[in-house]
Amino acid sequence: MNTADTVAHDRPKNPGVPGSPDNPYRLAFAQEDAYLAGAPWRRFAVIGDSIAEGIGEPTEGFPDQGWTDTIADALRRATPDLAYLNLGTRDLRADEIRAAQLGPALDFDPDLAVVVAGGNDLLRRSFAIEPVARHIDAMVAALRDTGADVVTVGLYDCTASPYIPEELRAPLAARLHELNNRTWEIALARGAIHLDYTNDPGSADPSLYGSDGLHGNRRGHAYTAAVAVRTLGARLGNKR
């Protein structure tokens, strides 16, 4: 899968024009429009945890909004009457997301849906991948059964963040890659679109992370949106 271009770690505090060599983290509106040209989606839903909700620290030079909000803004330029529902809520595990958000998402009748789950599960001592995978699969399957295009997410390997203690990096990385691999398998089996941030070069860029080490700052959200827009563009045949 083609993802965003490799990024440098040292960038000025005041980034340049979006999409320029000085600011590869954020696409310009014209770039987003080109990638999403002909997009058929009219109802966009997001379910998940804090990553879906869009938690992130303000970062100079970047919009103070989550990555799915940026995608919605880009889609809305092509389809002004786009309906957008973000049910993401921090701290929820995969089973809680399924129980609380899947029903309302189905009632919304989306034709494009993002599912982000598993991040809070893997932070628990009792983490086991298969129960989490079953809940992710059930959510993806239910949305796909309605005819919606579904996007699954492999979380960033945040062990590159300077805020993650050294002794936690190896076991956390192993869990993140295990979750990504199983989520990707589900996406392939269900005909969904998978965003593999776990293996994306952005994972190794410490400037994308907030001070908690787990969530992206607004630069990170802009980069996440850029990868997603490029991937959706490839699905639409708008490769550049």
Backbone torsions as a table, in degrees:
resi	resn	phi	psi	omega
1	MET	NA	135.2	176.9
2	ASN	-79.6	127.5	176.6
3	THR	-118.0	-172.1	-176.0
4	ALA	-65.6	158.6	-178.3
5	ASP	-62.7	153.7	177.3
6	THR	-58.0	138.5	-177.4
7	VAL	-109.8	154.0	172.8
8	ALA	-89.5	154.7	-175.5
9	HIS	-85.3	-25.1	-176.0
10	ASP	-103.9	109.4	-179.7
11	ARG	-128.5	148.3	179.0
12	PRO	-63.5	153.5	179.6
13	LYS	-62.6	-32.7	177.9
14	ASN	-103.5	94.8	-175.6
15	PRO	-66.5	157.2	-179.3
16	GLY	-80.2	-160.8	-178.1
17	VAL	-61.7	133.1	177.7
18	PRO	-53.0	135.8	179.7
19	GLY	84.9	-4.6	179.9
20	SER	-88.6	166.1	176.7
21	PRO	-56.9	-26.5	178.7
22	ASP	-78.0	-16.2	-178.7
23	ASN	-144.3	72.9	-180.0
24	PRO	-78.2	-3.0	-176.5
25	TYR	-78.1	-22.5	-172.7
26	ARG	-130.1	132.9	176.5
27	LEU	-79.9	145.3	170.7
28	ALA	-72.9	156.8	179.5
29	PHE	-54.6	-41.4	-178.1
30	ALA	-62.7	-36.3	177.6
31	GLN	-67.8	-45.3	177.3
32	GLU	-58.5	-44.0	-178.6
33	ASP	-62.3	-38.5	-179.8
34	ALA	-68.2	-42.5	179.2
35	TYR	-65.3	-35.4	-174.0
36	LEU	-99.9	11.8	179.5
37	ALA	-58.5	131.6	179.7
38	GLY	78.5	10.0	-179.9
39	ALA	-58.9	131.7	-175.3
40	PRO	-90.1	-4.6	-168.2
41	TRP	-77.5	136.9	-178.5
42	ARG	-123.5	-17.2	-177.7
43	ARG	-137.3	112.4	-169.9
44	PHE	-115.8	119.2	-179.1
45	ALA	-120.5	148.0	178.7
46	VAL	-131.1	129.4	174.1
47	ILE	-127.5	149.5	179.0
48	GLY	151.3	-155.2	-173.8
49	ASP	-103.6	-148.0	-176.9
50	SER	-65.4	-28.6	177.3
51	ILE	-65.9	-39.8	176.1
52	ALA	-70.0	-40.4	-178.8
53	GLU	-61.4	-35.6	177.1
54	GLY	103.6	28.1	178.9
55	ILE	-62.2	133.1	178.7
56	GLY	-178.0	145.7	-179.5
57	GLU	-78.6	140.7	176.9
58	PRO	-55.7	142.4	-179.7
59	THR	-136.6	126.6	-175.8
60	GLU	-56.2	131.2	176.7
61	GLY	91.0	1.2	-178.5
62	PHE	-129.8	147.3	-179.1
63	PRO	-60.1	140.8	179.5
64	ASP	-86.7	71.2	180.0
65	GLN	-155.8	161.9	-179.9
66	GLY	-76.0	165.9	-174.2
67	TRP	-66.8	-35.5	179.4
68	THR	-72.9	-27.3	173.3
69	ASP	-63.6	-39.2	178.0
70	THR	-64.7	-40.7	176.9
71	ILE	-63.1	-44.0	179.2
72	ALA	-60.9	-42.0	178.1
73	ASP	-60.3	-42.5	-179.6
74	ALA	-66.2	-43.4	178.3
75	LEU	-64.6	-34.9	-177.0
76	ARG	-69.6	-25.4	176.8
77	ARG	-65.7	-33.0	177.6
78	ALA	-84.8	-30.5	-177.5
79	THR	-132.9	87.3	-173.4
80	PRO	-56.7	-26.3	-178.8
81	ASP	-95.0	19.2	177.6
82	LEU	-52.9	131.6	173.4
83	ALA	-96.4	131.9	-173.6
84	TYR	-132.5	127.9	179.1
85	LEU	-131.6	119.4	176.6
86	ASN	-114.1	110.6	-179.7
87	LEU	-96.9	1.9	-176.2
88	GLY	-54.5	135.4	-178.2
89	THR	-139.9	128.2	-176.8
90	ARG	-61.2	154.4	171.5
91	ASP	75.4	2.1	-177.3
92	LEU	-84.7	140.2	172.2
93	ARG	-85.3	170.9	-175.1
94	ALA	-59.2	-42.8	-179.5
95	ASP	-65.9	-33.7	179.6
96	GLU	-72.4	-36.8	176.2
97	ILE	-62.7	-46.3	179.1
98	ARG	-59.9	-44.9	-176.1
99	ALA	-68.7	-39.2	-172.2
100	ALA	-94.0	-28.3	-168.0
101	GLN	-115.0	-25.9	-175.5
102	LEU	-62.7	-44.7	180.0
103	GLY	-58.9	-53.0	177.3
104	PRO	-60.0	-35.0	178.1
105	ALA	-65.3	-42.6	178.1
106	LEU	-65.3	-38.1	177.6
107	ASP	-62.9	-30.3	179.0
108	PHE	-70.5	-21.0	178.1
109	ASP	58.3	59.7	-178.5
110	PRO	-76.3	156.0	168.0
111	ASP	-106.5	-5.1	171.6
112	LEU	-141.5	129.1	-178.2
113	ALA	-139.0	141.8	174.7
114	VAL	-109.5	134.1	177.1
115	VAL	-120.7	119.1	177.5
116	VAL	-123.8	114.4	-177.2
117	ALA	-154.1	153.2	174.7
118	GLY	111.7	-18.5	-176.9
119	GLY	-62.9	-41.2	179.4
120	ASN	-76.5	-26.7	176.5
121	ASP	-65.5	-43.5	-173.9
122	LEU	-72.7	-12.3	175.8
123	LEU	-83.3	-8.4	-179.1
124	ARG	-86.5	144.6	179.6
125	ARG	-59.1	-32.7	-174.8
126	SER	-88.7	14.4	-175.5
127	PHE	-54.5	131.1	171.5
128	ALA	-137.1	133.0	-170.2
129	ILE	-70.5	-38.5	-171.0
130	GLU	-65.4	-44.4	175.5
131	PRO	-58.9	-39.2	178.0
132	VAL	-64.9	-44.3	-179.4
133	ALA	-61.6	-36.7	179.4
134	ARG	-63.0	-39.8	179.2
135	HIS	-69.7	-41.3	177.7
136	ILE	-62.1	-45.1	179.9
137	ASP	-60.7	-41.6	-179.5
138	ALA	-63.1	-40.1	179.5
139	MET	-68.0	-45.1	179.7
140	VAL	-63.5	-44.1	-178.5
141	ALA	-62.1	-43.9	-178.1
142	ALA	-62.7	-41.1	179.8
143	LEU	-72.1	-39.7	178.6
144	ARG	-65.5	-34.5	-179.2
145	ASP	-63.4	-21.0	177.0
146	THR	-84.1	-7.2	-176.8
147	GLY	96.8	0.9	-179.0
148	ALA	-73.0	147.0	165.1
149	ASP	-77.2	133.8	-176.1
150	VAL	-121.1	137.4	178.0
151	VAL	-113.2	122.7	173.6
152	THR	-102.9	162.4	-170.5
153	VAL	-132.3	126.5	168.0
154	GLY	-94.6	120.2	-172.3
155	LEU	-67.5	150.6	175.6
156	TYR	-56.4	141.9	170.8
157	ASP	-78.5	87.4	-171.6
158	CYS	-75.7	6.0	179.6
159	THR	-69.2	-8.0	172.2
160	ALA	-78.8	-13.8	179.5
161	SER	-66.0	135.5	179.3
162	PRO	-67.8	-10.7	-177.8
163	TYR	-89.5	-5.4	178.4
164	ILE	-88.9	122.7	179.6
165	PRO	-58.5	142.6	-176.1
166	GLU	-54.1	-41.1	-175.6
167	GLU	-69.4	-16.1	-179.4
168	LEU	-96.7	-9.6	-170.0
169	ARG	-67.6	-47.4	-176.5
170	ALA	-64.0	-50.4	179.7
171	PRO	-65.9	-34.7	178.2
172	LEU	-67.2	-42.5	178.6
173	ALA	-61.1	-41.5	-179.9
174	ALA	-61.2	-42.4	179.5
175	ARG	-68.2	-40.6	179.4
176	LEU	-62.1	-42.4	180.0
177	HIS	-71.0	-35.4	176.5
178	GLU	-63.5	-44.9	178.8
179	LEU	-64.0	-43.2	179.0
180	ASN	-61.3	-45.5	-177.6
181	ASN	-61.9	-43.2	-179.7
182	ARG	-69.4	-38.0	178.7
183	THR	-65.7	-39.5	178.2
184	TRP	-64.6	-40.5	176.9
185	GLU	-60.3	-41.7	177.9
186	ILE	-62.9	-44.7	180.0
187	ALA	-60.4	-44.6	179.4
188	LEU	-61.9	-44.1	-178.2
189	ALA	-66.9	-32.2	-175.7
190	ARG	-98.1	-0.1	-178.6
191	GLY	72.9	28.8	179.1
192	ALA	-92.9	171.5	178.0
193	ILE	-101.1	125.1	-178.4
194	HIS	-108.4	133.4	174.9
195	LEU	-102.2	107.6	-175.1
196	ASP	-93.3	77.7	176.2
197	TYR	-74.8	-21.7	-177.9
198	THR	-59.2	-39.6	-179.5
199	ASN	-103.4	5.8	179.5
200	ASP	-72.2	145.6	178.6
201	PRO	-58.8	-23.6	178.1
202	GLY	-62.4	-24.4	178.5
203	SER	-58.2	-30.9	-176.6
204	ALA	-88.1	3.2	-177.3
205	ASP	-98.5	104.1	-176.9
206	PRO	-64.7	-17.5	-178.5
207	SER	-74.1	-7.0	179.2
208	LEU	-88.1	-9.6	-172.9
209	TYR	-101.1	148.0	173.0
210	GLY	-81.5	178.8	-172.8
211	SER	-72.4	-12.1	175.9
212	ASP	-84.1	-7.9	176.3
213	GLY	80.0	-11.5	-174.8
214	LEU	-108.8	-31.1	-177.2
215	HIS	-107.7	153.7	175.4
216	GLY	-77.1	151.9	166.8
217	ASN	-82.9	-173.6	-176.1
218	ARG	-69.4	-25.7	171.0
219	ARG	-63.8	-42.9	178.6
220	GLY	-62.4	-39.4	178.7
221	HIS	-67.2	-38.0	177.6
222	ALA	-63.5	-42.1	178.3
223	TYR	-64.8	-42.7	179.3
224	THR	-60.3	-43.5	177.8
225	ALA	-63.6	-38.9	-179.6
226	ALA	-62.8	-43.3	177.8
227	VAL	-61.9	-43.8	-178.5
228	ALA	-64.4	-43.2	-179.5
229	VAL	-64.9	-41.5	176.7
230	ARG	-60.7	-42.1	-178.0
231	THR	-68.0	-42.7	175.8
232	LEU	-63.2	-38.2	177.3
233	GLY	-61.9	-40.5	177.1
234	ALA	-63.6	-39.0	177.3
235	ARG	-62.8	-34.4	179.1
236	LEU	-80.3	-7.7	-177.4
237	GLY	88.5	10.1	-178.4
238	ASN	-97.1	60.8	179.9
239	LYS	-81.0	144.4	-179.3
240	ARG	-130.9	NA	NA
